[in-house]
Amino acid sequence: MHDKLPMTKREFQSADDTGHNFSAGPSFADILEARMSRRSLLKGSLGLLSTAFFVPGLARGKDADRPAPPPPFTLRFNPVAKSLADRVVLPAGYTATPLYRLGDPIDPRTPAYLNDGTDTAASFQYRCGDHNDGMSYFGLDRAGKGWDAGNSERGILCINHENITRIFLHTPAEVAAYDVSARVAAEVDKEVHAHGVSVIEIQKQSGAFALHTASSFNRRITAATPCGLHGPARGHAQMVTAYSPDGTQTRGTLNNCANGDTPWGTYLSCEENWAGYFKSGVATHTAQEQLAMQRYGITSSNGSYGWANATPAGDLHERWNASVTHASANLDYRNIPNTFGWVVEVDPFNPSAAPRKRTALGRMGHESCNCAKVTAGKPLVFYMGDDAQNEYIYKYVSAANWDPADTSKGLAAGDKYLDHGSLYVARFNADGSGNWLKLDITEAAIASYATYRFSDQADVLIHCRLAADALGATKMDRPEWAGIHPVNGDVYVTLTNNASRGSAGKGLDAANPRYYQDSKGGKAPSKGNVNGHIVRWRENGSDPTALSFVWDVYLFGAQAKADAAHVNYDDAFYQAHINLSDLTDDNDFSSPDGLWFSRKTPGLMWLQTDDGAYTDVSNCMLLAALPGTVGDGGAVTVTSKGVPAHGDADQNVSTYVGKAPGDQLKRFLVGPKGCELTGITETPDGKALFVNIQHPGENTAAADIGTPAHYESHYPDGGTARPRSTTLVITRNDGGPVGV
């Protein structure tokens, strides 16, 4: 009997996205209740009451009320309408060209992709992987040997390959015979190689970018590529495996989602929903190990794709089995999950250098790792989200102060700045202030944590979720991409959604204040924070290393228009308590995910969606924004109806909302059917914008693989072709910078 067929990416991720935060530490609702018992910021209001925060000046800080200078430009395009078409929709005057698609060869020896499931597993080590995601552009110098941050004509793209749409990698016969408990080794190998990272050189020729297949820089890093373990957990007993008895190496990088880059020209790839890949064998572990595995979502008995069950079996397949099968850890793979969930540093300019997993940055479902403004003589600061329901926001502060002389030192600079530093987790207070809590074994709450006994600092980093639980950090609505405003230094983090917000034990709070129901198509209603939001903060004194900050909610995702039959609420209530950012048909959105600030056009922010709640109205999209500053809006009370965590009664929550965006937020692009918009970067001149169309057609049923007419999408090739994840290059027809 076959196990159930594999799921779409959203369903696949749900085991991780659903969250496994069972901590009983102080919730944000507890903090809110304590503060509200002393004072009430607002009573019964339905909208914004002021243009400044009604909170104590000491709690907010002087920086919070400083207005942002008006942007020196506008969004000079007409917003595109929502779309359900199987194509890319752009404003007039723009062109999107496919640059790099699933299966495209990266060297001259690999044949063109057949896209019918017959391409071999071995060839996928030299092809574009699946589910193109986070990416960065690195300019090449004129000699074609090293980094030139200003070259917009020739460069290297590093592109993550987060996951796979399994049915489109195999033949109809293979899809029909799929059995997660007894996989075919060759099929598993193809799937393994379709994950990871691409490093490719692109060149502008005759005014258009193309992949340079003969480049010596081109390489694929896959879920089987050797990687070094670096930082405090290197060589730790919990990193020991049969592959690396000394705990200094592992094989592969997995579920590479968002990204970042460094001041020394290397790429940071983030391992996100990796936990579901492993055959768990939870019952074979000690009680403490079982608790830790469950906290990270390692609960699936066979793993999502059954990679541990390949026949004929080899060591490359057995390593997906996290069961205790031998007398000691150096003889099996009981610790293999501990070698995933890290930020992985890749040197685009050194093809022979193995990627390095930087353990000082903590182990979690990493979403992005973005560097704050760099100042010589000051530590480097990186911001990160942990993408699962009710997880946390983190930042890392290097021990070493930045020295511009390290700009060209590659991975050696990474050893200096990313292996030694301090990891912090965020707590958002109800009065609009916040604190960074240090994840360190010397902290009393961590050292004495009864739920999990930490052995040392490396253990704290390997299980930083548990350490954050111990400190009572704020549980957020799926923290994803982080972006830093290059002008005022404000930090933005997307909170994609949270189906458990408002449920028992998952109460509302000021930073996550909405619970509501959204019904569509006669289906059972979605509940919780259905459409997501974006939180932002300013560090005290605008110093990234500060241990306190002030915050507000920049945007709430929502439908522009209320529909009483759709949401079971009257229009006035829906507008006042759900569409808190006054979104319109030109800029309404759901489930914010990718977020990135242009480096050529300071102040221009790009926002991408990964949505399943609003897709009856529109495919996923890319929006352009000119955000203001923390404190440019005001205070608001949000009323939620029938909150389970509040005894099924209505609940009022006071929070802080940024200024309504108006025409400084516009929809720029709508993707084809079934896709997610993700991954974004640009050339230094801002005239080429790269974005990814991930998993178009992902809702195609496995039973329909032999009937092309039933595919949800045929993007980008059209006709009867199987859909392919695709990297696009977007240009303005008049040659100007994109978006402005």
Protein Blocks (a to p, Z undefined) as FASTA:
>chain_A
ZZdddddfklmmmmmmnopafbfbdcfklmmmmmmmmpcfbghiabdfbfbdcddfklno
pmlmpccdddfbdcdbddddddfbdcddddehiacddfbdghiafbfklccdeknopacf
klmmmcccehiacdddddddfkopaccfkbckbccdddddfbacfklmpcfklmmmgcfk
lccfklmmmmmmmgccdddddddeehiacddfkbckbccddfkbccddedjknopaklgc
fklmnopaceddehiabddddfkopacdddfklmlmpcfklmmpcfklmmmmmmnopabf
nojnlmmmgccddfklmmmpcbdfbfbfklmcklmmmmgoiacdddfklmkbccdddfkn
opaddehjadddddehiacddddddddehiacdddddfbdcdfklmmnmjmlmmmmmmgc
cdddddddfkopacdddddfklmklmmomkbccfblmlmmmmmmlmmmmnopacdehiab
ddddfknopacdddfbafkgoiahiacdfklmcccdddeehiacdehjfnopadddddeh
hiakbcbdcdddfbacddfbdcfklnopafklmmmmmmmnopafklgcehifbdcddfkl
ghiacdddddfklmmmbccdddddddfbehiaccdddddehifkloopacdddddddddf
kjmbccfbdcdehiacehidddfklpaccdddehehklpcfklmmmmklpfbfcfkgmjb
ccdddddddddfklpaehZZ
